[in-house]
Amino acid sequence: MVQNSMDLLSIEIDHVAIVATMPLHHRDPFDRLLIAQAIVEQVPIVGMDSAFDVYSIQRLW
């Protein structure tokens, strides 16, 4: 029985291109990459950091 489906998300050129053009609301480079991946892949981010909320993503938690 499968309960969760998870895949690794590779860093792609599309993700890096978004990071390069994002406003600096959030200055942590790893978090900025996660935000860019969420934008490109149209997936939500699970986390407590409310700084993510200024970007056009869905944050869960």
C-alpha distance matrix in Angstrom:
0.0 3.8 6.4 9.4 11.1 14.2 17.0 20.4 23.3 26.4 29.8 31.6 35.2 34.3 33.0 36.1 38.4 37.1 37.6 41.2 42.0 40.3 42.6 42.7 41.4 39.0 40.6 37.8 37.1 33.5 32.8 34.8 32.6 29.4 31.3 32.4 28.9 27.7 30.7 30.4 26.6 26.8 24.0 24.4 25.2 23.8 26.7 29.7 32.5 34.5 36.5 33.7 34.6 37.8 35.8 34.4 30.7 28.3 27.7 25.1 25.9
3.8 0.0 3.8 5.9 7.2 10.5 13.4 16.9 19.6 22.8 26.2 27.9 31.5 30.6 29.2 32.3 34.6 33.3 33.8 37.3 38.2 36.5 38.8 39.0 37.8 35.4 37.0 34.2 33.5 29.9 29.1 31.1 28.9 25.7 27.5 28.6 25.1 23.9 27.0 26.6 22.8 23.1 20.3 20.8 21.5 20.4 23.5 26.6 29.3 31.2 33.0 30.1 31.1 34.2 32.2 30.7 27.1 24.8 24.3 21.9 23.0
6.4 3.8 0.0 3.8 6.9 9.9 13.4 16.7 19.2 22.7 25.7 27.7 31.2 30.1 28.3 31.5 33.7 32.1 32.4 36.1 36.7 34.7 36.8 36.8 35.3 33.0 34.7 32.0 31.7 28.1 27.0 29.2 27.3 23.9 25.6 27.0 23.8 22.3 25.4 25.6 21.9 21.7 18.6 18.5 19.0 17.5 20.4 23.4 26.2 28.1 30.2 27.4 28.3 31.6 29.8 28.6 24.8 22.3 21.4 18.7 19.5
9.4 5.9 3.8 0.0 3.8 6.3 10.0 13.2 15.5 19.1 22.0 24.0 27.6 26.5 24.6 27.7 30.0 28.4 28.7 32.3 33.1 31.1 33.3 33.3 32.0 29.6 31.3 28.6 28.1 24.5 23.5 25.5 23.6 20.2 22.0 23.4 20.1 18.7 22.0 22.1 18.5 18.5 15.3 15.4 15.8 14.5 17.6 20.9 23.4 25.4 27.2 24.3 25.4 28.5 26.6 25.5 21.7 19.5 18.7 16.3 17.5
11.1 7.2 6.9 3.8 0.0 3.8 6.9 10.5 12.7 16.2 19.3 21.0 24.5 23.5 22.0 25.2 27.4 26.0 26.6 30.1 31.0 29.3 31.9 32.1 31.1 28.8 30.4 27.7 26.7 23.2 22.5 24.1 21.8 18.7 20.5 21.4 17.8 16.9 20.0 19.5 15.9 16.4 13.6 14.5 15.2 14.9 18.2 21.7 23.8 25.7 27.0 23.9 25.2 28.0 25.6 24.3 20.7 18.9 18.7 17.0 18.8
14.2 10.5 9.9 6.3 3.8 0.0 3.8 6.9 9.3 12.8 15.9 17.9 21.6 20.9 19.1 22.0 24.5 23.3 23.5 27.1 28.2 26.7 29.2 29.3 28.5 26.0 27.3 24.5 23.3 19.8 19.3 21.0 18.5 15.6 17.9 18.6 15.1 14.6 18.0 17.5 14.1 15.2 12.3 13.2 13.3 13.2 16.3 20.0 21.6 23.9 24.8 21.7 23.5 26.1 23.7 22.7 19.2 17.9 17.4 16.2 18.0
17.0 13.4 13.4 10.0 6.9 3.8 0.0 3.8 6.3 9.5 12.8 14.7 18.5 18.1 16.6 19.4 22.0 21.3 21.6 24.9 26.3 25.2 28.1 28.3 28.0 25.5 26.4 23.6 21.9 18.5 18.6 19.9 16.9 14.5 17.0 17.1 13.4 13.8 16.9 15.7 12.6 14.6 12.3 14.0 14.1 14.8 17.7 21.5 22.5 24.8 25.2 22.0 24.0 26.2 23.4 22.5 19.3 18.7 18.6 18.1 20.2
20.4 16.9 16.7 13.2 10.5 6.9 3.8 0.0 3.8 6.3 9.7 12.1 15.9 16.1 14.3 16.7 19.6 19.2 19.1 22.3 24.1 23.2 26.1 26.1 26.2 23.5 23.9 21.0 19.0 15.6 16.3 17.5 14.3 12.5 15.4 15.3 11.7 13.1 16.2 14.9 12.4 15.0 13.0 14.6 14.0 14.9 17.3 21.0 21.5 24.0 23.9 20.9 23.5 25.3 22.5 22.1 19.1 19.1 18.7 18.8 20.8
23.3 19.6 19.2 15.5 12.7 9.3 6.3 3.8 0.0 3.8 6.6 8.8 12.5 12.4 10.6 13.1 15.9 15.5 15.7 18.8 20.5 19.7 22.9 23.1 23.4 21.0 21.5 18.9 16.7 13.6 14.2 14.8 11.3 9.9 12.6 11.9 8.3 10.2 12.9 11.4 9.3 12.3 11.0 13.0 12.6 14.5 16.8 20.4 20.3 22.5 22.0 18.8 21.3 22.7 19.7 19.2 16.6 17.2 17.3 18.1 20.5
26.4 22.8 22.7 19.1 16.2 12.8 9.5 6.3 3.8 0.0 3.8 6.1 9.8 10.8 9.4 11.1 14.1 14.6 14.6 17.2 19.4 19.3 22.6 22.8 23.8 21.3 21.3 18.8 15.9 13.4 14.8 14.8 11.0 10.9 13.6 12.1 9.1 12.1 14.1 12.1 11.0 14.5 13.9 16.0 15.4 17.5 19.4 22.7 22.2 24.4 23.3 20.4 23.1 24.0 20.9 20.7 18.6 19.8 20.0 21.2 23.5
29.8 26.2 25.7 22.0 19.3 15.9 12.8 9.7 6.6 3.8 0.0 3.8 7.0 8.4 6.5 7.5 10.7 11.5 11.2 13.6 16.1 16.2 19.5 19.8 21.1 18.8 18.5 16.3 13.1 11.2 12.9 12.2 8.4 9.4 11.9 9.9 7.8 11.4 12.8 10.9 11.1 14.5 14.5 16.4 15.5 18.0 19.4 22.4 21.2 23.3 21.6 18.9 21.8 22.2 19.0 19.2 17.6 19.5 19.8 21.6 23.9
31.6 27.9 27.7 24.0 21.0 17.9 14.7 12.1 8.8 6.1 3.8 0.0 3.8 5.4 5.3 6.6 8.8 10.3 11.1 12.9 15.0 15.8 19.5 20.4 22.0 20.3 20.1 18.6 15.2 14.0 15.3 13.8 10.3 11.7 13.2 10.2 8.6 12.1 12.5 9.8 10.6 14.2 15.1 17.6 17.4 20.3 21.9 24.9 23.6 25.1 23.3 20.4 22.9 22.9 19.4 19.1 18.1 20.4 21.3 23.4 26.1
35.2 31.5 31.2 27.6 24.5 21.6 18.5 15.9 12.5 9.8 7.0 3.8 0.0 3.8 5.4 5.1 6.1 8.7 9.9 10.6 12.8 14.4 18.1 19.4 21.5 20.3 19.9 19.0 15.5 15.2 16.5 14.2 11.2 13.4 14.2 10.7 10.3 13.8 13.2 10.5 12.4 15.7 17.2 19.6 19.6 22.8 24.1 26.8 25.0 26.2 23.9 21.2 23.6 22.9 19.5 19.3 19.0 21.8 23.0 25.5 28.3
34.3 30.6 30.1 26.5 23.5 20.9 18.1 16.1 12.4 10.8 8.4 5.4 3.8 0.0 3.8 5.5 5.1 6.5 8.9 10.1 11.2 12.5 16.3 18.1 19.9 19.0 19.4 18.8 15.8 15.5 15.9 13.3 10.7 12.4 12.2 8.5 8.4 11.3 10.0 7.1 9.6 12.5 14.6 17.1 17.6 21.0 22.6 25.3 23.5 24.2 22.1 19.1 21.0 20.3 16.7 16.0 16.0 18.9 20.5 23.2 26.2
33.0 29.2 28.3 24.6 22.0 19.1 16.6 14.3 10.6 9.4 6.5 5.3 5.4 3.8 0.0 3.8 5.4 5.3 6.5 8.9 10.4 10.7 14.4 15.6 17.1 15.8 16.2 15.3 12.3 11.8 12.1 9.7 6.9 8.7 8.9 5.4 5.4 8.8 8.3 6.5 8.8 11.5 12.8 14.8 14.6 17.9 19.2 21.8 19.9 21.0 18.8 15.9 18.3 17.8 14.4 14.3 13.8 16.6 17.7 20.4 23.2
36.1 32.3 31.5 27.7 25.2 22.0 19.4 16.7 13.1 11.1 7.5 6.6 5.1 5.5 3.8 0.0 3.8 5.4 5.0 6.3 8.9 10.0 13.6 14.4 16.6 15.3 14.9 14.2 10.8 11.2 12.3 9.6 7.2 10.2 10.6 7.4 8.6 11.9 11.3 10.0 12.6 15.1 16.3 17.9 17.2 20.3 21.0 23.2 21.0 22.1 19.5 17.2 19.7 18.8 15.7 16.4 16.3 19.3 20.1 23.0 25.4
38.4 34.6 33.7 30.0 27.4 24.5 22.0 19.6 15.9 14.1 10.7 8.8 6.1 5.1 5.4 3.8 0.0 3.8 5.5 5.2 6.7 8.9 12.6 14.3 16.7 16.3 16.2 16.4 13.3 14.3 14.8 11.5 10.0 12.7 12.1 8.5 10.3 13.1 11.3 9.9 13.2 15.4 17.3 19.1 18.9 22.3 23.1 25.2 22.7 23.2 20.4 18.1 20.2 18.7 15.5 15.8 16.5 19.9 21.2 24.4 27.1
37.1 33.3 32.1 28.4 26.0 23.3 21.3 19.2 15.5 14.6 11.5 10.3 8.7 6.5 5.3 5.4 3.8 0.0 3.8 5.4 5.3 6.1 9.9 11.9 13.8 13.5 14.2 14.6 12.2 13.1 12.6 9.2 8.4 10.6 9.0 5.6 8.4 10.4 8.2 7.9 11.4 12.9 14.8 16.1 16.0 19.5 20.2 22.1 19.6 19.8 17.1 14.7 16.5 15.0 11.7 12.0 12.9 16.4 17.9 21.2 23.9
37.6 33.8 32.4 28.7 26.6 23.5 21.6 19.1 15.7 14.6 11.2 11.1 9.9 8.9 6.5 5.0 5.5 3.8 0.0 3.8 5.5 5.3 8.6 9.5 11.7 10.8 10.8 11.1 8.6 10.0 9.9 6.3 6.2 9.2 8.2 5.8 8.9 11.2 10.1 10.5 13.5 14.9 16.0 16.7 15.7 18.8 18.9 20.5 17.7 18.3 15.3 13.4 15.8 14.4 11.7 13.1 13.7 17.0 17.7 20.9 23.2
41.2 37.3 36.1 32.3 30.1 27.1 24.9 22.3 18.8 17.2 13.6 12.9 10.6 10.1 8.9 6.3 5.2 5.4 3.8 0.0 3.8 5.9 8.7 9.9 12.9 12.7 12.1 13.1 10.6 12.8 13.2 9.5 9.7 13.0 11.9 9.4 12.4 14.7 13.2 13.2 16.5 18.0 19.5 20.3 19.5 22.6 22.5 23.8 20.8 21.2 17.9 16.4 18.6 16.6 14.2 15.6 16.9 20.3 21.2 24.5 26.7
42.0 38.2 36.7 33.1 31.0 28.2 26.3 24.1 20.5 19.4 16.1 15.0 12.8 11.2 10.4 8.9 6.7 5.3 5.5 3.8 0.0 3.8 6.6 9.1 11.8 12.6 12.9 14.7 12.8 15.0 14.5 10.7 11.5 14.1 12.0 9.7 13.1 14.6 12.3 12.8 16.4 17.2 19.1 19.9 19.4 22.7 22.7 23.9 20.8 20.4 17.2 15.7 17.2 14.6 12.2 13.5 15.4 19.1 20.4 24.0 26.4
40.3 36.5 34.7 31.1 29.3 26.7 25.2 23.2 19.7 19.3 16.2 15.8 14.4 12.5 10.7 10.0 8.9 6.1 5.3 5.9 3.8 0.0 3.8 6.3 8.3 9.2 10.3 12.2 11.1 13.1 11.8 8.1 9.9 12.0 9.4 8.1 11.9 12.7 10.7 12.3 15.6 15.8 17.2 17.3 16.6 19.7 19.4 20.3 17.2 16.7 13.4 12.0 13.5 11.0 8.8 10.7 12.6 16.2 17.1 20.8 23.0
42.6 38.8 36.8 33.3 31.9 29.2 28.1 26.1 22.9 22.6 19.5 19.5 18.1 16.3 14.4 13.6 12.6 9.9 8.6 8.7 6.6 3.8 0.0 3.8 5.7 7.9 9.3 12.1 12.1 14.6 12.9 9.7 12.5 14.2 11.4 11.2 15.0 15.3 13.4 15.6 18.7 18.4 19.6 19.0 18.1 20.8 19.9 20.1 16.6 15.6 12.1 11.7 12.8 9.7 8.8 11.5 13.8 17.1 17.7 21.4 23.2
42.7 39.0 36.8 33.3 32.1 29.3 28.3 26.1 23.1 22.8 19.8 20.4 19.4 18.1 15.6 14.4 14.3 11.9 9.5 9.9 9.1 6.3 3.8 0.0 3.8 5.2 5.8 9.2 9.9 12.8 11.3 8.7 12.0 13.8 11.7 12.3 15.9 16.3 15.3 17.6 20.3 20.3 20.8 19.8 18.1 20.3 18.8 18.6 15.0 14.4 10.6 11.1 12.9 10.3 10.2 13.6 15.2 18.1 17.9 21.4 22.6
41.4 37.8 35.3 32.0 31.1 28.5 28.0 26.2 23.4 23.8 21.1 22.0 21.5 19.9 17.1 16.6 16.7 13.8 11.7 12.9 11.8 8.3 5.7 3.8 0.0 3.8 6.5 9.5 11.3 13.4 10.9 9.2 12.9 13.7 11.2 12.8 16.1 15.7 15.0 18.0 20.3 19.6 19.7 18.1 16.3 18.3 16.5 15.8 12.1 11.0 7.2 8.3 9.7 7.2 8.3 12.0 13.4 15.9 15.3 18.7 19.7
39.0 35.4 33.0 29.6 28.8 26.0 25.5 23.5 21.0 21.3 18.8 20.3 20.3 19.0 15.8 15.3 16.3 13.5 10.8 12.7 12.6 9.2 7.9 5.2 3.8 0.0 3.8 5.9 8.2 10.0 7.5 6.6 10.5 11.1 9.5 11.6 14.5 14.4 14.6 17.3 19.3 19.0 18.5 16.8 14.5 16.1 14.1 13.6 9.9 10.0 6.3 7.3 9.9 8.8 9.3 12.9 13.3 15.4 14.3 17.3 18.1
40.6 37.0 34.7 31.3 30.4 27.3 26.4 23.9 21.5 21.3 18.5 20.1 19.9 19.4 16.2 14.9 16.2 14.2 10.8 12.1 12.9 10.3 9.3 5.8 6.5 3.8 0.0 3.8 6.1 8.9 7.9 7.1 10.5 12.1 11.4 12.9 15.7 16.5 16.8 19.0 21.0 21.3 20.9 19.5 16.9 18.3 16.2 16.0 12.3 13.1 9.6 10.7 13.7 12.6 12.7 16.2 16.5 18.7 17.4 20.3 20.8
37.8 34.2 32.0 28.6 27.7 24.5 23.6 21.0 18.9 18.8 16.3 18.6 19.0 18.8 15.3 14.2 16.4 14.6 11.1 13.1 14.7 12.2 12.1 9.2 9.5 5.9 3.8 0.0 3.8 5.7 5.4 6.1 8.8 10.1 10.5 12.3 14.4 15.4 16.5 18.4 19.9 20.6 19.7 18.3 15.2 16.3 14.3 14.5 11.3 13.2 10.3 10.8 14.4 14.2 13.9 17.1 16.5 18.3 16.6 19.0 19.4
37.1 33.5 31.7 28.1 26.7 23.3 21.9 19.0 16.7 15.9 13.1 15.2 15.5 15.8 12.3 10.8 13.3 12.2 8.6 10.6 12.8 11.1 12.1 9.9 11.3 8.2 6.1 3.8 0.0 3.8 5.5 5.0 6.3 8.8 9.8 10.5 12.4 14.3 15.3 16.5 18.1 19.4 18.8 18.2 15.5 17.1 15.8 16.8 14.0 15.9 13.0 12.6 16.1 15.8 14.5 17.2 16.7 18.9 17.7 20.2 21.2
33.5 29.9 28.1 24.5 23.2 19.8 18.5 15.6 13.6 13.4 11.2 14.0 15.2 15.5 11.8 11.2 14.3 13.1 10.0 12.8 15.0 13.1 14.6 12.8 13.4 10.0 8.9 5.7 3.8 0.0 3.8 5.4 5.1 6.4 8.7 9.9 10.7 12.5 14.4 15.5 16.3 17.8 16.6 15.9 13.0 14.4 13.4 15.0 12.8 15.3 13.3 12.1 15.9 16.4 14.9 17.1 15.8 17.4 15.9 18.0 18.9
32.8 29.1 27.0 23.5 22.5 19.3 18.6 16.3 14.2 14.8 12.9 15.3 16.5 15.9 12.1 12.3 14.8 12.6 9.9 13.2 14.5 11.8 12.9 11.3 10.9 7.5 7.9 5.4 5.5 3.8 0.0 3.8 5.3 5.0 6.2 8.6 9.8 10.5 12.4 14.3 15.1 15.8 14.5 13.2 10.2 11.7 10.5 11.9 9.4 11.7 9.7 8.4 12.1 12.9 11.6 14.0 12.6 14.1 12.5 14.8 15.8
34.8 31.1 29.2 25.5 24.1 21.0 19.9 17.5 14.8 14.8 12.2 13.8 14.2 13.3 9.7 9.6 11.5 9.2 6.3 9.5 10.7 8.1 9.7 8.7 9.2 6.6 7.1 6.1 5.0 5.4 3.8 0.0 3.8 5.4 5.0 6.2 8.6 9.8 10.5 12.3 14.1 14.8 14.5 13.8 11.6 14.0 13.3 14.6 11.8 13.1 10.4 8.7 12.1 11.8 9.9 12.3 11.8 14.2 13.5 16.5 18.0
32.6 28.9 27.3 23.6 21.8 18.5 16.9 14.3 11.3 11.0 8.4 10.3 11.2 10.7 6.9 7.2 10.0 8.4 6.2 9.7 11.5 9.9 12.5 12.0 12.9 10.5 10.5 8.8 6.3 5.1 5.3 3.8 0.0 3.8 5.4 5.0 6.1 8.6 9.8 10.5 11.9 13.6 13.2 13.4 11.5 14.0 14.1 16.3 14.1 15.8 13.6 11.4 14.6 14.7 12.2 13.7 12.6 14.9 14.5 17.1 19.0
29.4 25.7 23.9 20.2 18.7 15.6 14.5 12.5 9.9 10.9 9.4 11.7 13.4 12.4 8.7 10.2 12.7 10.6 9.2 13.0 14.1 12.0 14.2 13.8 13.7 11.1 12.1 10.1 8.8 6.4 5.0 5.4 3.8 0.0 3.8 5.4 5.1 6.2 8.7 10.0 10.4 11.5 10.3 10.0 7.8 10.3 10.8 13.4 11.9 13.8 12.4 9.6 12.8 13.8 11.4 12.4 10.4 12.0 11.3 13.6 15.6
31.3 27.5 25.6 22.0 20.5 17.9 17.0 15.4 12.6 13.6 11.9 13.2 14.2 12.2 8.9 10.6 12.1 9.0 8.2 11.9 12.0 9.4 11.4 11.7 11.2 9.5 11.4 10.5 9.8 8.7 6.2 5.0 5.4 3.8 0.0 3.8 5.4 5.1 6.3 8.8 9.9 10.1 9.6 9.1 7.6 10.8 11.2 13.3 11.3 12.1 10.4 7.2 9.9 10.4 7.6 8.8 7.3 9.7 9.7 12.8 15.1
32.4 28.6 27.0 23.4 21.4 18.6 17.1 15.3 11.9 12.1 9.9 10.2 10.7 8.5 5.4 7.4 8.5 5.6 5.8 9.4 9.7 8.1 11.2 12.3 12.8 11.6 12.9 12.3 10.5 9.9 8.6 6.2 5.0 5.4 3.8 0.0 3.8 5.4 5.1 6.2 8.4 9.5 10.3 11.1 10.5 14.0 14.8 17.1 15.1 15.7 13.7 10.6 12.9 12.7 9.3 9.7 9.0 12.0 12.9 16.0 18.6
28.9 25.1 23.8 20.1 17.8 15.1 13.4 11.7 8.3 9.1 7.8 8.6 10.3 8.4 5.4 8.6 10.3 8.4 8.9 12.4 13.1 11.9 15.0 15.9 16.1 14.5 15.7 14.4 12.4 10.7 9.8 8.6 6.1 5.1 5.4 3.8 0.0 3.8 5.4 5.2 5.8 7.8 8.0 9.5 9.3 12.7 14.4 17.3 16.0 17.2 15.8 12.5 14.7 15.3 11.9 11.6 9.8 11.9 12.8 15.2 18.0
27.7 23.9 22.3 18.7 16.9 14.6 13.8 13.1 10.2 12.1 11.4 12.1 13.8 11.3 8.8 11.9 13.1 10.4 11.2 14.7 14.6 12.7 15.3 16.3 15.7 14.4 16.5 15.4 14.3 12.5 10.5 9.8 8.6 6.2 5.1 5.4 3.8 0.0 3.8 5.6 5.3 5.3 4.9 6.0 6.6 10.3 12.4 15.2 14.4 15.0 14.3 10.6 12.1 13.2 9.9 9.0 6.5 8.2 9.5 12.0 15.1
30.7 27.0 25.4 22.0 20.0 18.0 16.9 16.2 12.9 14.1 12.8 12.5 13.2 10.0 8.3 11.3 11.3 8.2 10.1 13.2 12.3 10.7 13.4 15.3 15.0 14.6 16.8 16.5 15.3 14.4 12.4 10.5 9.8 8.7 6.3 5.1 5.4 3.8 0.0 3.8 5.7 5.2 7.1 8.5 9.7 13.5 15.3 17.6 16.3 16.2 15.0 11.4 12.3 12.4 8.6 7.0 6.1 9.1 11.3 14.3 17.6
30.4 26.6 25.6 22.1 19.5 17.5 15.7 14.9 11.4 12.1 10.9 9.8 10.5 7.1 6.5 10.0 9.9 7.9 10.5 13.2 12.8 12.3 15.6 17.6 18.0 17.3 19.0 18.4 16.5 15.5 14.3 12.3 10.5 10.0 8.8 6.2 5.2 5.6 3.8 0.0 3.8 5.6 8.1 10.8 12.2 15.9 18.0 20.7 19.5 19.8 18.4 14.9 16.0 16.0 12.3 10.6 9.8 12.3 14.6 17.2 20.6
26.6 22.8 21.9 18.5 15.9 14.1 12.6 12.4 9.3 11.0 11.1 10.6 12.4 9.6 8.8 12.6 13.2 11.4 13.5 16.5 16.4 15.6 18.7 20.3 20.3 19.3 21.0 19.9 18.1 16.3 15.1 14.1 11.9 10.4 9.9 8.4 5.8 5.3 5.7 3.8 0.0 3.8 5.5 9.0 10.9 14.3 17.0 20.1 19.6 20.2 19.5 15.8 16.9 17.7 14.1 12.2 10.3 11.7 13.8 15.7 19.2
26.8 23.1 21.7 18.5 16.4 15.2 14.6 15.0 12.3 14.5 14.5 14.2 15.7 12.5 11.5 15.1 15.4 12.9 14.9 18.0 17.2 15.8 18.4 20.3 19.6 19.0 21.3 20.6 19.4 17.8 15.8 14.8 13.6 11.5 10.1 9.5 7.8 5.3 5.2 5.6 3.8 0.0 3.8 6.9 9.7 13.1 15.9 18.8 18.4 18.4 18.2 14.4 14.7 15.7 12.4 9.8 7.7 8.7 11.5 13.4 17.1
24.0 20.3 18.6 15.3 13.6 12.3 12.3 13.0 11.0 13.9 14.5 15.1 17.2 14.6 12.8 16.3 17.3 14.8 16.0 19.5 19.1 17.2 19.6 20.8 19.7 18.5 20.9 19.7 18.8 16.6 14.5 14.5 13.2 10.3 9.6 10.3 8.0 4.9 7.1 8.1 5.5 3.8 0.0 3.8 6.7 9.8 12.9 16.0 16.2 16.8 17.1 13.3 13.9 15.8 12.9 10.9 7.7 7.4 9.2 10.5 14.1
24.4 20.8 18.5 15.4 14.5 13.2 14.0 14.6 13.0 16.0 16.4 17.6 19.6 17.1 14.8 17.9 19.1 16.1 16.7 20.3 19.9 17.3 19.0 19.8 18.1 16.8 19.5 18.3 18.2 15.9 13.2 13.8 13.4 10.0 9.1 11.1 9.5 6.0 8.5 10.8 9.0 6.9 3.8 0.0 3.8 6.6 9.6 12.5 13.0 13.4 14.3 10.7 11.2 13.7 11.5 10.2 6.4 4.7 5.6 6.7 10.3
25.2 21.5 19.0 15.8 15.2 13.3 14.1 14.0 12.6 15.4 15.5 17.4 19.6 17.6 14.6 17.2 18.9 16.0 15.7 19.5 19.4 16.6 18.1 18.1 16.3 14.5 16.9 15.2 15.5 13.0 10.2 11.6 11.5 7.8 7.6 10.5 9.3 6.6 9.7 12.2 10.9 9.7 6.7 3.8 0.0 3.8 6.2 9.4 9.9 11.1 12.0 8.7 10.2 13.0 11.2 11.2 7.5 6.3 4.8 6.1 8.8
23.8 20.4 17.5 14.5 14.9 13.2 14.8 14.9 14.5 17.5 18.0 20.3 22.8 21.0 17.9 20.3 22.3 19.5 18.8 22.6 22.7 19.7 20.8 20.3 18.3 16.1 18.3 16.3 17.1 14.4 11.7 14.0 14.0 10.3 10.8 14.0 12.7 10.3 13.5 15.9 14.3 13.1 9.8 6.6 3.8 0.0 3.8 7.3 9.1 10.9 12.7 10.2 11.6 15.0 14.0 14.3 10.7 8.6 5.8 4.7 6.0
26.7 23.5 20.4 17.6 18.2 16.3 17.7 17.3 16.8 19.4 19.4 21.9 24.1 22.6 19.2 21.0 23.1 20.2 18.9 22.5 22.7 19.4 19.9 18.8 16.5 14.1 16.2 14.3 15.8 13.4 10.5 13.3 14.1 10.8 11.2 14.8 14.4 12.4 15.3 18.0 17.0 15.9 12.9 9.6 6.2 3.8 0.0 3.8 5.8 8.3 10.3 8.8 10.7 14.0 13.9 15.1 12.0 10.3 6.7 6.3 5.7
29.7 26.6 23.4 20.9 21.7 20.0 21.5 21.0 20.4 22.7 22.4 24.9 26.8 25.3 21.8 23.2 25.2 22.1 20.5 23.8 23.9 20.3 20.1 18.6 15.8 13.6 16.0 14.5 16.8 15.0 11.9 14.6 16.3 13.4 13.3 17.1 17.3 15.2 17.6 20.7 20.1 18.8 16.0 12.5 9.4 7.3 3.8 0.0 3.8 6.1 8.9 8.8 10.1 13.5 14.3 16.1 13.6 12.0 8.2 7.9 6.0
32.5 29.3 26.2 23.4 23.8 21.6 22.5 21.5 20.3 22.2 21.2 23.6 25.0 23.5 19.9 21.0 22.7 19.6 17.7 20.8 20.8 17.2 16.6 15.0 12.1 9.9 12.3 11.3 14.0 12.8 9.4 11.8 14.1 11.9 11.3 15.1 16.0 14.4 16.3 19.5 19.6 18.4 16.2 13.0 9.9 9.1 5.8 3.8 0.0 3.8 5.4 6.0 8.1 10.8 11.9 14.3 12.5 11.9 8.7 10.0 9.1
34.5 31.2 28.1 25.4 25.7 23.9 24.8 24.0 22.5 24.4 23.3 25.1 26.2 24.2 21.0 22.1 23.2 19.8 18.3 21.2 20.4 16.7 15.6 14.4 11.0 10.0 13.1 13.2 15.9 15.3 11.7 13.1 15.8 13.8 12.1 15.7 17.2 15.0 16.2 19.8 20.2 18.4 16.8 13.4 11.1 10.9 8.3 6.1 3.8 0.0 3.8 5.2 5.4 8.1 10.2 12.6 11.5 11.0 8.3 10.2 9.7
36.5 33.0 30.2 27.2 27.0 24.8 25.2 23.9 22.0 23.3 21.6 23.3 23.9 22.1 18.8 19.5 20.4 17.1 15.3 17.9 17.2 13.4 12.1 10.6 7.2 6.3 9.6 10.3 13.0 13.3 9.7 10.4 13.6 12.4 10.4 13.7 15.8 14.3 15.0 18.4 19.5 18.2 17.1 14.3 12.0 12.7 10.3 8.9 5.4 3.8 0.0 3.8 5.4 6.3 8.3 11.6 11.2 12.0 10.1 12.8 12.9
33.7 30.1 27.4 24.3 23.9 21.7 22.0 20.9 18.8 20.4 18.9 20.4 21.2 19.1 15.9 17.2 18.1 14.7 13.4 16.4 15.7 12.0 11.7 11.1 8.3 7.3 10.7 10.8 12.6 12.1 8.4 8.7 11.4 9.6 7.2 10.6 12.5 10.6 11.4 14.9 15.8 14.4 13.3 10.7 8.7 10.2 8.8 8.8 6.0 5.2 3.8 0.0 3.8 5.6 5.9 8.6 7.6 8.6 7.2 10.4 11.6
34.6 31.1 28.3 25.4 25.2 23.5 24.0 23.5 21.3 23.1 21.8 22.9 23.6 21.0 18.3 19.7 20.2 16.5 15.8 18.6 17.2 13.5 12.8 12.9 9.7 9.9 13.7 14.4 16.1 15.9 12.1 12.1 14.6 12.8 9.9 12.9 14.7 12.1 12.3 16.0 16.9 14.7 13.9 11.2 10.2 11.6 10.7 10.1 8.1 5.4 5.4 3.8 0.0 3.8 5.4 7.4 7.1 7.6 6.9 10.2 11.5
37.8 34.2 31.6 28.5 28.0 26.1 26.2 25.3 22.7 24.0 22.2 22.9 22.9 20.3 17.8 18.8 18.7 15.0 14.4 16.6 14.6 11.0 9.7 10.3 7.2 8.8 12.6 14.2 15.8 16.4 12.9 11.8 14.7 13.8 10.4 12.7 15.3 13.2 12.4 16.0 17.7 15.7 15.8 13.7 13.0 15.0 14.0 13.5 10.8 8.1 6.3 5.6 3.8 0.0 3.8 6.8 8.3 10.1 10.3 13.8 15.3
35.8 32.2 29.8 26.6 25.6 23.7 23.4 22.5 19.7 20.9 19.0 19.4 19.5 16.7 14.4 15.7 15.5 11.7 11.7 14.2 12.2 8.8 8.8 10.2 8.3 9.3 12.7 13.9 14.5 14.9 11.6 9.9 12.2 11.4 7.6 9.3 11.9 9.9 8.6 12.3 14.1 12.4 12.9 11.5 11.2 14.0 13.9 14.3 11.9 10.2 8.3 5.9 5.4 3.8 0.0 3.8 5.6 8.6 9.7 13.4 15.7
34.4 30.7 28.6 25.5 24.3 22.7 22.5 22.1 19.2 20.7 19.2 19.1 19.3 16.0 14.3 16.4 15.8 12.0 13.1 15.6 13.5 10.7 11.5 13.6 12.0 12.9 16.2 17.1 17.2 17.1 14.0 12.3 13.7 12.4 8.8 9.7 11.6 9.0 7.0 10.6 12.2 9.8 10.9 10.2 11.2 14.3 15.1 16.1 14.3 12.6 11.6 8.6 7.4 6.8 3.8 0.0 3.8 7.1 9.6 13.2 16.1
30.7 27.1 24.8 21.7 20.7 19.2 19.3 19.1 16.6 18.6 17.6 18.1 19.0 16.0 13.8 16.3 16.5 12.9 13.7 16.9 15.4 12.6 13.8 15.2 13.4 13.3 16.5 16.5 16.7 15.8 12.6 11.8 12.6 10.4 7.3 9.0 9.8 6.5 6.1 9.8 10.3 7.7 7.7 6.4 7.5 10.7 12.0 13.6 12.5 11.5 11.2 7.6 7.1 8.3 5.6 3.8 0.0 3.8 6.4 9.8 13.0
28.3 24.8 22.3 19.5 18.9 17.9 18.7 19.1 17.2 19.8 19.5 20.4 21.8 18.9 16.6 19.3 19.9 16.4 17.0 20.3 19.1 16.2 17.1 18.1 15.9 15.4 18.7 18.3 18.9 17.4 14.1 14.2 14.9 12.0 9.7 12.0 11.9 8.2 9.1 12.3 11.7 8.7 7.4 4.7 6.3 8.6 10.3 12.0 11.9 11.0 12.0 8.6 7.6 10.1 8.6 7.1 3.8 0.0 3.8 6.5 10.0
27.7 24.3 21.4 18.7 18.7 17.4 18.6 18.7 17.3 20.0 19.8 21.3 23.0 20.5 17.7 20.1 21.2 17.9 17.7 21.2 20.4 17.1 17.7 17.9 15.3 14.3 17.4 16.6 17.7 15.9 12.5 13.5 14.5 11.3 9.7 12.9 12.8 9.5 11.3 14.6 13.8 11.5 9.2 5.6 4.8 5.8 6.7 8.2 8.7 8.3 10.1 7.2 6.9 10.3 9.7 9.6 6.4 3.8 0.0 3.8 6.6
25.1 21.9 18.7 16.3 17.0 16.2 18.1 18.8 18.1 21.2 21.6 23.4 25.5 23.2 20.4 23.0 24.4 21.2 20.9 24.5 24.0 20.8 21.4 21.4 18.7 17.3 20.3 19.0 20.2 18.0 14.8 16.5 17.1 13.6 12.8 16.0 15.2 12.0 14.3 17.2 15.7 13.4 10.5 6.7 6.1 4.7 6.3 7.9 10.0 10.2 12.8 10.4 10.2 13.8 13.4 13.2 9.8 6.5 3.8 0.0 3.8
25.9 23.0 19.5 17.5 18.8 18.0 20.2 20.8 20.5 23.5 23.9 26.1 28.3 26.2 23.2 25.4 27.1 23.9 23.2 26.7 26.4 23.0 23.2 22.6 19.7 18.1 20.8 19.4 21.2 18.9 15.8 18.0 19.0 15.6 15.1 18.6 18.0 15.1 17.6 20.6 19.2 17.1 14.1 10.3 8.8 6.0 5.7 6.0 9.1 9.7 12.9 11.6 11.5 15.3 15.7 16.1 13.0 10.0 6.6 3.8 0.0
